[in-house]
């Protein structure tokens, strides 16, 4: 469980870093008499929203995906990897639908907003890949100590 919490926090930080870089307006491109958030402020705002999502929604989704894949008894690592890619993408889409349902407004317009799906899918796949990398690192660390 501690591994999943660590992965959730690291994923949230990297995800917010990418979002902040994409939304940041450099000093040379700024218009006069217009307020722009500093980079660190963008990071903090995004972290306030994304850390709870990755921890309280991402971790249960990961537990569910692990339960599903363990029940299926996949024989090869490549099949397991591609199955997990699909399941994590599906989890990202499901989370997007959940948040679309919470928002007011035209639900059909939100459902067909493909950019929102991309953000949710990228977040869930980033979670999966960081989980894989940290598992490899932790296994090497435990192997070196033995």
C-alpha positions as CSV (number, residue, x, y, z in Angstrom):
1,X,0.0,0.0,0.0
2,X,2.9,2.4,0.8
3,X,4.2,1.7,-2.7
4,X,0.8,2.9,-4.2
5,X,0.7,6.0,-2.1
6,X,4.3,6.9,-3.2
7,X,3.3,6.3,-6.8
8,X,0.2,8.4,-6.4
9,X,2.2,11.4,-5.1
10,X,5.0,11.1,-7.6
11,X,2.5,10.8,-10.5
12,X,0.6,13.8,-9.2
13,X,3.8,15.9,-9.1
14,X,4.9,14.8,-12.6
15,X,1.4,15.3,-14.0
16,X,1.1,18.8,-12.5
17,X,4.6,19.7,-13.7
18,X,3.5,18.8,-17.3
19,X,0.3,20.8,-16.9
20,X,2.0,23.8,-15.4
21,X,4.6,23.8,-18.2
22,X,1.9,23.7,-20.8
23,X,-0.2,26.5,-19.2
24,X,2.7,28.8,-18.2
25,X,3.1,32.0,-20.1
26,X,6.7,33.2,-20.4
27,X,7.5,36.8,-19.5
28,X,8.2,37.6,-23.2
29,X,4.8,36.5,-24.3
30,X,2.7,38.3,-21.7
31,X,0.3,41.0,-22.5
32,X,0.5,44.3,-20.6
33,X,-2.1,44.9,-17.8
34,X,-2.9,41.2,-17.6
35,X,-2.3,39.0,-14.6
36,X,-0.5,35.7,-15.2
37,X,0.0,33.0,-12.5
38,X,3.7,32.3,-11.7
39,X,4.9,28.8,-12.5
40,X,5.0,27.7,-8.8
41,X,1.4,28.9,-8.2
42,X,0.2,26.9,-11.2
43,X,2.0,23.8,-9.7
44,X,0.4,24.3,-6.3
45,X,-3.1,24.9,-7.7
46,X,-2.8,21.7,-9.9
47,X,-1.4,19.7,-7.0
48,X,-4.3,20.7,-4.7
49,X,-6.7,19.1,-7.1
50,X,-4.7,16.2,-8.5
51,X,-3.1,14.6,-5.3
52,X,-6.5,13.7,-3.8
53,X,-7.7,12.4,-7.2
54,X,-4.6,10.2,-7.6
55,X,-4.7,9.0,-4.0
56,X,-8.4,8.5,-3.4
57,X,-9.5,7.4,-6.8
58,X,-6.3,6.2,-8.5
59,X,-5.3,3.8,-5.8
60,X,-8.7,2.0,-5.5
61,X,-8.7,1.7,-9.4
62,X,-5.2,0.2,-9.2
63,X,-6.3,-2.3,-6.6
64,X,-9.3,-3.2,-8.7
65,X,-7.1,-3.6,-11.8
66,X,-4.6,-5.7,-9.9
67,X,-7.5,-7.9,-8.7
68,X,-8.8,-8.4,-12.2
69,X,-5.5,-9.2,-13.7
70,X,-4.6,-11.6,-10.9
71,X,-7.8,-13.5,-11.4
72,X,-7.2,-13.8,-15.2
73,X,-3.8,-15.6,-14.6
74,X,-2.0,-14.0,-17.6
75,X,1.0,-16.1,-18.7
76,X,3.3,-13.6,-20.4
77,X,4.5,-10.2,-19.3
78,X,3.7,-8.6,-22.7
79,X,0.1,-9.8,-22.5
80,X,-0.2,-8.5,-19.0
81,X,1.3,-5.1,-20.0
82,X,-1.1,-4.6,-22.9
83,X,-4.0,-5.7,-20.8
84,X,-3.0,-3.2,-18.1
85,X,-2.7,-0.5,-20.7
86,X,-6.3,-1.1,-21.7
87,X,-7.6,-1.4,-18.2
88,X,-5.8,1.8,-17.0
89,X,-7.1,3.6,-20.1
90,X,-10.6,2.4,-19.3
91,X,-10.1,3.5,-15.7
92,X,-9.1,7.0,-16.9
93,X,-12.2,7.2,-19.1
94,X,-14.4,6.0,-16.2
95,X,-13.0,8.7,-13.9
96,X,-13.7,11.3,-16.7
97,X,-17.3,10.1,-16.9
98,X,-17.6,10.4,-13.1
99,X,-16.4,14.0,-13.1
100,X,-18.5,14.8,-16.1
101,X,-21.5,13.7,-14.1
102,X,-20.6,15.9,-11.2
103,X,-20.4,19.0,-13.3
104,X,-23.4,21.1,-14.3
105,X,-24.1,22.0,-17.8
106,X,-24.5,20.3,-21.1
107,X,-23.5,16.7,-20.4
108,X,-23.3,15.7,-24.1
109,X,-20.9,18.5,-24.8
110,X,-18.7,17.3,-22.0
111,X,-18.9,13.6,-23.1
112,X,-17.7,14.4,-26.6
113,X,-14.8,16.6,-25.3
114,X,-11.9,14.4,-26.5
115,X,-9.2,16.6,-24.9
116,X,-10.6,15.9,-21.5
117,X,-10.4,12.1,-22.1
118,X,-6.8,12.5,-23.2
119,X,-5.9,14.2,-20.0
120,X,-7.5,11.5,-17.9
121,X,-6.1,8.7,-19.9
122,X,-2.6,10.2,-19.8
123,X,-2.9,10.6,-16.0
124,X,-3.9,7.0,-15.6
125,X,-1.2,5.6,-17.9
126,X,1.4,7.8,-16.2
127,X,0.3,6.2,-12.9
128,X,0.7,2.8,-14.4
129,X,4.2,3.4,-15.8
130,X,5.5,5.1,-12.7
131,X,4.2,2.1,-10.8
132,X,6.1,-0.2,-13.1
133,X,9.3,1.8,-12.8
134,X,9.2,2.1,-9.0
135,X,8.5,-1.7,-8.7
136,X,11.7,-2.3,-10.7
137,X,13.7,0.1,-8.6
138,X,12.3,-1.3,-5.3
139,X,13.1,-4.9,-6.5
140,X,16.7,-3.9,-7.4
141,X,17.1,-2.2,-4.0
142,X,15.8,-5.2,-2.1
143,X,18.0,-7.5,-4.2
144,X,21.1,-5.4,-3.5
145,X,20.5,-5.4,0.2
146,X,20.2,-9.2,0.4
